[in-house]
Structure formats: C-alpha cells, structure tokens
Amino acid sequence: MPLYKRKPFSLVEVPNDLDPKELVFQIRFTKEIFRDYQEYLNRINLYRQRLWTCKISGKSNLTYEEALVSEKRAIEKVQQFPQELMAPMLSIIQFSMLPLRDLADKIALKLQECLFAGLELYGRKEAGVFLCRIIKTLHDSSGKKQYKIAWLDKDKEVVGYDLVYDEDLIKRKLPFSREMVKSFIRESTYRNAPWVLHGRLAEKHGISTHLPDELKSKFYFQNGTLISYKKNRKNGEEEMDGEDESGKNKGKKRTEREKVGASQMEERSEKEDGLKRLEAIKYPIEDLLVQPCPDDPIFTERASPSRDFKVPMDCVGELLMIWDFCSSFSRLLHLSPFSLEDFENAVCHRESNLTLIVECHSALLRLLIKDNGEYASTIVKRKRKSKITLITWREYLCDFLDMNNSPKFRPYMATIKRGHYGLLDTHAKLEIFGELLNCALETDLIREQLDEYIGQWQKIGSTRRGEALEEAKRRREEQERLKAESELNGFPNGNGLNSSGNNVGVLVNNTHNKQNGVAESEKTDHVSKKRGSSQTDGAFRKRTKKHKGKDEHMLEDVQHISKKEAQKIALKHTETVEREEIEMSSKEQRKQHYETEMEKRFIRTNPLGKDRHHNRYWWFRRDGRIFIESLDHKMWGYYGTKEELDALMGSLNRKGERERALQTQLDKFYGKICSGLQKRLKHSADKIALEEAVLRRSTRVRAPPRDNPADAFLRYVNKWKED
C-alpha cells in the first residue's frame, strides 16, 4: 500500500450494517465506501494531493492512484528476478543493519560473482570470444568450480558443449539496476534496521529466521514480529523484570499496561484522523468537488446568455465554424469578409441566388479546382467551363455532391438542380458547407498556408525572445555601469546625493577640527612660554586670520562642488526617467505590434476555457461576442455586453481547475474583448438608429429612401473576387 508522508496509511473499513440497496459514495481505486459525502470528499481530496510515496520503488510526490500504479509496475519488475539469485539475495538481506543504498550495493557486488544455470554470457575459446549459456555448475576433483556450458551461434542455437572454469568466462553486467534491487529489498521485508524478511518468503527459500547473537540484546520476536526493547521502553514498558514476587501481580500489571497502551493508540489514531480531515486542501482541484467556504469572496450572479439565433440551436456550432474559416482564410479564398450576422441571415434566407451564399460556395469550389485533386478531375471529365458564375455555380456544386457520393446529399441535389437551393432547410445548407470545408482543409493550398503561418509564428516568437534577452542584457550592463560610476565618484553605496552630503559634513568637520587644533596649539604655545611681545601677538593674530581665510575658502569650494554634483545627479536622473518612459512606450508598441502580427496569421481558434459544468467559452475577435457551448454541443448562447462579461468573471471560482484556467484567459484578453463588445454595441446602436430613420421617413418625401441595415446581407459585394 502507498505510504502517506512516508508512513503506513490504513483504509476505511466497510460498514457492517450496510444495506445492499443503500446509496453510498465509493472511491474507484480503493473501493472504500462512505455514507457521508463530506467524508468522501475529504478522503478523495487527500488522495489527490501529492503526499504519497510508492512503497516498493520509493518514488515520492505522487497522488495515491499514481503510487498504486507505481507499486504494481515495481512488483512486476521485482518478480522478473531469476529464481537462482533469490536465495543469495535474501540471505544477505536477512537481519542486515546496513542502510538501503549500502545494502543494494553489497547485493549487486555479490551477485556479480554469482553464475547460475541459464545465464548467457561470453566465454573464451581458441583465442576468441563466443556467446555461451551455462547449463550446470560442477566441481572438479580439487573442489574448484567448473561450469558446463553450451556454445551458441548468432541465432542463439546450440553448436556445442564444453567444460570451462570461472576465469574462462567474461562476466557481464547484471540484467537489473540497483534501483530494482532496492525495490526488491522493500518488497521482501516488513521492517528495516535490521531488515527482516517476510516469514513465508524466508521459509520458502530456506532462510534462517533465528536472531543473530549480536542483535539479541536489542531485539526480540513477539507473535512472529521483530520488536525493539528500546521501543517498548518508550511505550512505557521499560520494567521488563517486575519487582513483584507473585506472578499474578505481574500478570495484572502487564494486562493494565496493555489496556493503557491500546487506549492511547486509539486516542492517537482518532486525533490523526481528525487532523487528516481538517488538513487544508491544496487548490485548484476538480471544480465539482469545490465546496463553499467562509473565506470565499462574494461571487456575482452569472447573467443568462442570450439565445436569439435565427438558425436552429444545434446548428450554431456549424455556423460559427464555417464563418470563422471563411473569415480567417478570406485572402486565400479571394472572399471579402462579412459579419456573422450577415452570414446567419443569408443561410436562413429563402432566395436561391443570394450573392453572399453564391460567393462562399464559389470560393470554396475554386479552391478545390486549384488543388488539382479529385474534384478538378471530375470537372475536366464533365467538360465544365473553368469560370464559376451566378448561373453555373449550382452545376459545380452538384458535381461536388455527386463526387462525394453520400446518400444524405442525394435528396438535396434534385432541389439544387431545379434551381431551388434557397428552399433547402438550414441543416442541409450547413451540411453542404461543412463537407466543402472538410475537403478544403485537406488541400495543399490550405496546408501550405498553415505551414507558412506556423513558420512566421515561430519567427515572431524567436524575435520576441531575442529582444527580451537583449533588453535584459542592456539593463544589466546599465546597472553595472551606474554602480561603477558611483564607486568611481567615491559613493560606494551608489547613492551619490546622500553620499556627497555626508562628505560635505565630513569635510566641514575636518575643517573645524583643523581650525580648533591650530587655535589650541597656538594658545598652548603662548601660555607655556609665558613670554610674548607685541610682535609675537601680531604674528599670532596674523596666522590665525590666515587659517580662517583658508578654511572659509575650503567650505565655499566644498559647498560649490556638492551643489554641482547634486545638479548633475538630478539631471542624470531626469534623463534616465525620460529614457525609460520612451523605452517603455516603445516596448508596449512593439508588444502590440507582435500580437497584431500573430493575430493576422490565423492557425486555429481555441476556446477560452470551460466552467465547472464543462460549458465551453469561445471568443471570435471578428465578432466580439463570447459564445457559450454546452457539454453536449446542442445548446448555445452568447454574452454581448461588458456588464455580462464582468458578471461572468466575478462568478468564477479560482479554486476549481477549469474555472481558474478560464479566468486566466479572460484576464489575458479582457481589454480586447471589451473593445470588441463596445464596437459591436456601437454598430448595433447605429444600425437601430438607421432603421428608425427609415421607418420615420414620410411617404411624401421624394428623396430616395436609405438602405435598411437589416438587409445588408442582400447587398454583399465580393471586392476580392478573382477576375
């Protein structure tokens, strides 16, 4: 069983009064049964923490399930040991006091010398080296070991037999590693220091279970288990030889000690179980296992998504996929971009020759023709004209459906040939588009475009990393230069202004000290001599005045220098700040440029993430809205305002794995999503205003009415169409 924090861990026992029809919670990999959901949750959260250790291999930092798998694999490896080596290995292990690593090294060295029947190695024969297999171990008349071997060819077929000595054989490395030896030691024993084999294993291989004389003073066997005297003393059983004369009193005291020990063990196990239950859960965890906590922030209520789609609900995903593909590869398809709303209206429209629909089909069919694949061969066989027009596009589409030879498309072909494409239901139209899309994705043109974009992505990423490394190097060099300048100017702390101020103080103090020293010296000389004349007094006053003049001049110079240094440092600081601001602005512009360039090179649209109920969230930068897809892909909705986006972000619980990842992505693209939502809202407001203006226009006004924005899809023109 896996070890919890390197200690044995017992599983929960099955309740005795369990009803066969009772609903319970069971952990899959331990088969433990719980009636209370909170207990089940605490236990499964404990198993998911990386606090478990594989008992056999010693691998740590695993979950419980990972430790179980590791133990299973380790046991399988251990069972591959040759049976001939089991007894020598077990005899070395039994009652050994060596640490695990030293014991494994000792076994490996010992087994290197062991040659057993069935072992394949190389032997010397006629000044050559050949492969052989040991058949039997023998002894000659002098008692020296001798081996009967079979010589093998390159196909490992026996070509002859021989008797050789140990020195004629070239020993190979062991067929197992030291880690496997360590696993074998752990699997074979139930305790260390000393290592003691399991009773059945020792009995099976004839290993002695009698305690060596040097260990009898420290250990003893009780109920088949080796126990330390020291451990018993710690448990309160240090009085091995009681002083009571009667055997009854000894028996009573022993019974009392056993009862006390049992009660203490029960209390300790209860405390440990309580601590395990109260142990803090390491987040994030599975979202559905997250329970409300008092320290949780106040979550906002998530808004209900809008579902006012014109296409059936189960067709929204297909609609988004087709529109996203046409918009992303519009340059390659020579198809002017159009909005999702226009595409949705066009798909639902009943007109057969709608320009938007015709251009989309024609662009995809032209791509298949350029690929020179199966569809191009079909067109050549049927002698179609190379140009797809508003009249002939239906024929090309029917040729594609006929080539596909799918039974689901046959009913549609008759309707299209009659010129009634618009009468097909939305499911049928999107199915045809989807099939065209799948074939387009398999063309060399699309694959080459994707390969080119991937290469450009990698190049942009490499450039960004290079610039980041250069920037880090430049900053490091700048810091080193500033530090060197500071030290050169006598400011070892790197704070020029403060240091210069301090130096001014030091200089001033030194000046005062010099002045005081001169005055005191002159005064001392004058007093000690007790003689003076007017000439001497005059000379004294003259010298004092001269010193004062020098000191004042020195102070002025120091103050002048300090002000100059301060101005220099302030100017340098201002220049540095301005330069850093310019660099930051330039860096942001470069970052924005790289992101824009990477967005242009579309590879695929990935969902932002999932919430706790596995609903996917999609964001298409060409539309602006956030679309929500249910787990079964049948329900769709969208958020179209910033308030709904903020409510969504405020409702996510970061303790769950999925919602944490979703919130991270929303934070990353928050600015772009808000910009897209605001742009869409502005466009919608302008559109509503135009519609109202059209409705308010009087019939008496002769000026031509404005175009209704709701019918914009009817006026689509493909400006990128090939001539």
N, C-alpha and C positions, 0 to 999 in steps of 0.2 A: 504494500500500500504506500502511496506517496506520503512524504513527510511534510508536516506543516511547521515552517520555521525550523527545519531540521530535527523535528521531534515527531514521534508517532502520533497519529490522529485517528480517533475512533469514529465510526459512522453511527448514525442514529438507528436504533433498533426498530423493527416493525412493531406497531402497536398490537397487543394481544387481542383486544376486543374489536378488531377491525371487521366491519360488515362487508361482505362481498359486493354489495350494491352501493356502498358508500362512495361518494365523490371525494377524491383526495388529490393532492399535488405530489407528483413523483419526479425526482431528478433522473434524467435519462441514463447517465453514465455510472451512477452509484446505486440506483434502484431504491434510494431512500424515499420513504413515504411521509408526508406531512398533512395534517388536517388543517393547520392554520397557515394562511397564505403568507403572513408576515414572517413566520419561521422559515417557510420555504424560500422566500425572497432573500432573507439574511444568509441562509446557507448557500444558495446559488451565487450570491454576490461574493461570498467568501471563496467559493471555488473558482471564481473568475479572476481573483486577484493573483498577481504573480509572486506568491509567497511560498510556492510548493517546490519540493525537491524530489527528483527521481531517486528512489531508494537504492536501485541497482547501479545506475551509471553515475550518480552523484550530481547530475545536472540540476542547477538551481534556476531561480527566476522564471518558473513555469506556472501555468494555470494547473488546476487539478487534473483536467482532462488531458492536457499535454504531458503531464507527469505519468499518467496511466499509460499513454501510448509509448512513452519513452521506456517505461518498465517492461512493457510487452516486447518491444524490439530488443532490449538488452537481454531479456531472458532467452529469446530465440537465439541470439548470438552466443550466449553462455552455453547453451545446450549443444552447440557445434564443437565443443572441445572433444578431442579424441579420448576415448574411454581409457586408453592405456596411460594417459597422463593424469587421470583424475586422482588415483591413489597417491602418487608422489606429491601432487599439489596439495591435497587435503592433509597429508601428514606434515607438511611444512606449516600449513595454516594453523592446525590444532594447537591451542594454548600458546601461540606466539604473542610476545609482548611488543613487537615492532609496530611502528606507525604504518598506515596503509601503503604509502609510497615505497617505503623501505622493504616492506613485505612483498610487494609486487615486483620490485627489482630483484629480490632474492629468488623468488619463484622463477622469474624469467631466466636468470643466470643458471639456475639448477636444471631447468627444462632444456636449456641449450645443449646440455650434455646428454640428455635422455634420447636414445634412439629406440624406436618401437616398431613392431611389425606393421607394415602398410605405409610407412613413411617413405616418400620419394625424395631422393637427393642424388648427388653426383659422386661417382667413385672413380678411382684411378685404375687404369688397365692398359698395359702395354704402352706406357709413356703418353697415354691420352686420358681424357676425362669424358665419361659417358654417364648417361642417366640410368639410375637403377632404383629398385624398390626392395626394402628389407622384408624378407619372408619370415625369418625366425632368428632369435637371439640364442647363441650357444656359448659353450666354454670349452677351451681346448684342455689338454692333459695338465697343463700348468695352472689352469684356473683363469687364464686370460680370456677376456670377452672376444667372441667371434660372431660374425653375422653371416647368415645365409641370405644372399641377395639374388634378385633376378635382373638381368640386364635388359634395358628397354630401348626400342628404336624411337624415331621421331614421332611415330604414331602411338607410342606407349604400348607396343606389342612386345611380349617376352621373346627374346632372341637367345637366351642362355642363362645358366645359373653358375654361381661361384660362391666360395667362402672367402671372406675378407676380414681384416682386423680394423679396429677403430681408426687407426692412422691412415687407412686407405680410403676413407670416406671424407668427403668435403661437406661439412655441416652447413646447412642453410639457415636463414633467419626463421624465427618462429612464425607459424602461419597466423598468429594473432598478435595484437598490440598489447602494450602494458595497460591501456585503458580497459581492454577486455578482461585482463587478469584482475584488475581492481573490481570490475563488475562481478566476476566470478567469486571473489572473496566476499563481497557484500551479500551475494545471493546465497552463499553456502553457510553463513554464520548468523547467529542471532545476537551477538554482542562482540565488542572489541576490548582490547587491553585487559585481559587477554582475549584473543579471537577464539571463539568456541563454535564448533560445527553443530549443525542440527543433528539431533540424536539419530534419526533414521538414516541420514546421509553417512554419518560416521560408521554406523552398524553395517550398512550396505557395502562399504569399501574396506571394512576391517580396520578402521582407525581406532586407536585406543581412546577411551573416554576417562581413563584414570588421571586424576590431577597430579602433575609433577610435584616432586618433593619441595622444590623451591617456591611453589605457589600455595602450598597447604596452609601456611601461616597467615595468608592474606585472603584466601577464598575457600568456600565450601559449597557443596551441592545440596540443594533443597528442592524436592519434588522434580528432579531432573534438570534444574536450572542452576547455573553458577551464580553465587551471591557473594558480595564482598563483606567482610567483617566491618570495615570502615563505614559502609553504607548503613549497616544495621545500627551502629553506634549513633549515627546522625539521626536515625529514626527513633532514637530513644531506647535501643536495645543493647546498650553498652554493658549491662550487667549480665554477662554470659554465665557466670558462676554465682548463683544466688547464695546468700548467707543463711537462708532459712534451712533449718535442719530437716524438716518434714518435706517429703516430696509433694504432698498435697498443696502446701502453701506455694511451692514453686510453680505447680501447675496452675493454680488460681491466678498468680501474678502474671504468668505468661498469657493466660486467657484474657485478663484485663488489658494487658498491653496490646494484644491483637485487636480487641474491640476498639480501644482508643485509636490505634493506627487506622483501622477501617473507617471510623467516623471522620478522622482527619482527612483521609483520602477522598471520602465522599464530599466533604465540605470544599476541599480544594478543587475537585472536578466541577462542582456546581459553580464556584467562582470563575473558573476558566471558561466554562460555557457561557456565563454571563458576560465576561469580557469579550468573548468572540462575537456575541450578539451585538454588543454595544460598540464594537470596533468600527471606526469610521470607514465609510465606503469610498473607494477611490474612483472619482468621476473622471471622464464620462463612462457611462455604462449603457446597456441596451435601453432604448428610450421607453419601452413599455414597462420596464422594471423600475423606472424612476417614480418615487413616491413623494407627495408633498411634504415639505419640511418647514419648520418655523422660520429658518433663516433664508427662505426663498424670497426673491424680490417680488413685487406686485406685478403679476402678468396682466397685460392688457387683453381684452376680448378680441379674438380674431374676427374680422369682418367676413360676412358671407360673400363668396365670389359671385360675380355677375355671370349669367349663363345665356345671354341673349344672342345666341348664334343663329344664323339663318340655315346652316347645314344641320343635318341630324347630329345628335350628340356624339354618337360613336364614329362619326366621320371627321371630327375636328382634328384628331391627330394626323390623319392622312392629308387633310387640307394644309395644315401647318408644315408638314414635311415637304410637300410639293412646292408650296410658295417659297419656303426657305431655300430650297435647291435652285429654283429659277432666279431668285434674287441674288444668291451667292455666286452663281456662275453666269450671271447675266452678260458679261463681256464675252465670254467664250461662246455663249448661245446667240449672241447678237440680238438680245431681247431687252428692251428698255425696262427699267424697274417699275413696279406697280405696287400699290399698297395691298395689305392682306384683306382689307375691307372690300376693295375693288375686285380682287380675285374671288372672294366669297360670293359677292353679288353676281359676278359673271358665271360662276359654276351653277348657281341657283336659277339663272335666267333661262327662259324658255326659247329664246331666239337661237336659230341653228347656226348662223354665220356671224356670231359675235366676234368682233376683231380681236379682243383680248384672248379669247379661247383659241381662235384660229392661229394667232401668232405663237401662242405657247406650244400647241401641237406641232406647228411647222418648224419651230426652232429645235425641238427635240428630234423630230424626224430627219431634219437636215444634218444634225449631229451624227445620227446613225448611218446616214448615207456617206458622210465624210470618213467614217471609220472603216469603210470598205469591208464590212463584215457580212453576215448572213442576210441582213436586210438590204444592203446595197446589191447583193447578188439577185435577190428577189425582184428588186426594181428593174434591174437590167433584163432579167428574163421576161418580165411583163412589158418591156419596152415603154416604160413611163418616161415622161419628159423630166429633165433634171430640175426644173424650176417648180416649186410648190406654190400654188396661187390660191386665191379665195375660192376658186371654183373646184380645183383639183385636190385640195387638201384631204377631202373625205376619202378619195380613192387611195391615197397614200396611207391613210390611217387604216382603211380596211385591209390593205396589203399587209400591214404590220400585224393586225389581229389574226389574219389568216395564217401568216408565218408562225405566229405563236401557237396556233392550233390548240387553244384551250377551250373546253366545252362551255365555260362560263361566258366567253366572249361571243359565241355564235349568235345568240339572240340579239345582241347589240348591233352586229354587222348589218343585219337586214334593215334595221331602223336607220342606221347611218347612210347606207346606200340609197335609201329613199329620200335622203336629204332632210331627215328629221332628227338630227343629233340633239337639238335642244329639248326634245321630248324624253330623252333618257333621264332616269332618276339620278339623283346626286350620287348615290352609291356607285352606280355604273360609271359615271363620268370620272369619279376619283379612282376607281379600279383601273380604268384605262390609263389615266395619268400615272398611277403607281407602277404599272407594268412598263410604260415608257421610261420612267425614271430608273427602274432597276436595270434595264438594258443600257441606258445612257451611262450609268455608273460603271459598267463593265467595259466601256470603250477606252481605247488607248489615249484619246484626247483628254478625257477627264482624269485618267490616271497620271498622265504626264503633267497636267496642270497641278494635281495634288502633290506629285513629287517635287515640282518646281517650288510650290508654296512651302513644303516641308523644308527644302534646302534653304529657302530665304528665311524661314523662321529660325533655323539653326544659325544662319549667318548673323541675323539681327541679335539673337541671344548671345552669340560669341562676341559681337561688337560691344554689347552692353556690359558683359562681364569684363572685357578688356578695359573699357572706360572706367568701370568701378575699381579695378585693380590699379589703374594709373592714378585715379583720384586719391585712393588710399596711400599710394606711394608718395604722391606730391604732398599730401597733408603731413605724412611722417617726416619728409625732408624739411618741410616748413617749420615743424615743431623743433626739429633738431637744430635748424639754423637759428631760430629765435633763442633757443637755450644757449647755443654757443655765443651769440652776440651778448646775451645777458651776462654770461660768465666773463667775457672779454672786457665788458664795461665795469666789471667789479661788482656785479649784482648776482651772486651765486644762487640766490633764491628765485631769480627770474622775475622779481617784482622791482622794476627799475625805479619807479617814482618813490616808493616807500624806502627803498634802499638808499636812494640819493638823499632823501630827507634825513634818514638816520645818519648818513655820512656827514651831512652838514652839521648835525648836532655833535657828532664826534669831533669834527674839526673845530667847531666853536669851543667845545670843552677843552680841547687840547690847547687852543689859543689862550683861553683864560688861565689854564694851568701854567702855561709858559709865562704869562704876564705876572701871575701871582708868584711864581717861582723867582722871577727876576727881581720883583719888588722885595720879596722876603730876603733874597740873597743880599741885595744892596743894603737893606735895613740891618741885617745881621753883621755885615762887614762894618757898617757905620757905628754900630753900638759896641762891637767888640774892640774896635780900635780906640774908641773914646777920644778920638782926636779928629779934628776937622777944621777946615778953614773955609773961607768964602769961596775959594777956587774949587775946593773939593765938593762943597754943597752945590755949586753951579754945575760942575761936571755930572754930579748925580742926577740933578733935575734934567739936564740935557739928555742923558742916556735914557732916563725914564720916558721922556717925551718922545724920543726917537722910537723906542719899543712900542709905545702906544700907537704911534702913527703906522708902524708896520702891521700891527695886529688889526687895526681898523681896515687897512687896505686888504689884508688877507680875508677878513669877513666879507667885505664887499665882493671880492673875487669869487668866494665860495657861493654866496647867495646868487651871484650872476650866473655861475655855472649851473647851479641847481635849477634855476628858472629855465635856463636854456634846455637842460636835459628834460625837464617836465614838458616843455613845449614840444620838443622833438618826439617824446614818447606819446603825447596826446595826438600829435599829427599822424604818427605811425599807426596808432590805434584806430583813428578815424579812417585812414586809408584802408586798413585791414578789414574793418567792418563793411565799408563800401564795396571792397573787392569781394568779400564773402557774400554780400547780398546779390551782387551781379552774378557770381558763380552759382548761387542757389537758384536764382531765376533762370539762368541758362540750363542748369541741371534739370529743373522742372520741365522746361520747354523740351529738352532732349528726351526726357522720360515720356512726355506726352506724345512726342513725335514717334518714338519707338512703338508705343502702344497703338497709335493710329495705323502705323505701317503693318503691324501684326494683325490688326482687325481687318485690314484690306485683304490680307492673304488668308482667305477662309479655308479651313480644313474640315471642320465639323462643328455642329452646335451641341454642346453638352448641357445637361440640366444643371441648375444651380445647386440642387440637392434634394433631400427628402425630409419630410417632417416625421413625427413619431409614428404616424399611421401609414407610412410608406407612400404618401402622396408626393409626386414629383413636381418640382417648380422649374418652369422654363422661362427664359428671357431672351427675346429676339431683338437685337439692337435696332433693326429696321422698323420695328413696330412700336416698341416702348412698353407694352403691357407685360405683366407677369402672368403666365398661364399655369394653371394647376391641373395635373393629370392624376386621376385616381389609380389605385393599385391594380385594378382590373382593366385599365385603359379605356373604360367605357364612359366615364364621367369627366367633363372638362369645365373649367371656369376661368375667370381672369380677374386680376386687380388692375384698375385703371387710374387710381389717384394716389398721391403721395401719402394721404392720411391712411389709406388701406395698407400701403407698404409699411408705414410706421407701426400700425397696429399688428401687422404680421410679425415684424421684428421684435416687438415688445411681448409677443405671446410665446416666443421660442424659449425653451428651457435648455440652457447650456450643459446641464448635467447629462443629457442624452447624447449619444454619439452622432445620430443623424441630424438632430436639430442644432447641435454645436457646429457641425460642418456647414449646414445651410446658412446659419447666421454669419459665419465667417465669409462665405461667398457674397451674401447680401451686403455686408460691411464693405467688402472689397469693391463692389460695383455700385455702391449706393449713389454716388454722385451721377454716374452715367444713367442709372435707372431713373432717378428723379428728373434729370434733364429730358430724357425720352418721354416720361409721363407728362411733364409740363408742355413739351412741344406738341404732344398729341392732344392734350386738353385745349391748347390754343387753337390748333387746327379744327377741332370739333366745334369750338365756340364760333370761329369764323364761318364754318360751314352752316351752322344753325342760323346765324345772322343773315347769310345769303339766302337761305331757304325762306326765312320770314320776309325778306325783302321781295322775293319773287311772288310770294302769296299776297303781299300788300299792294303790289303794283296794280293800278287801276286799268280796266279794260279800255278806257277812253284814251289812254296814252298811246301814241302811235310808235314810240321808240321800241326797238326790238327787245323782248324780254331777256333777262340774264339766264345763263345756263344754270340748271338746278344742280348743286354739288352732289346730291344723292345719286345722280345719273352719270357721274364722272367716268365710271367703268364703260359706259356706252361710247364715250368719245376717246377711248385709248388709241394712241398712235405709237407704233414701234419706230422710234427715231434711230435705232441702231440696226435696223434691218439691212441685210446684205443685198446688194444690187443684183 
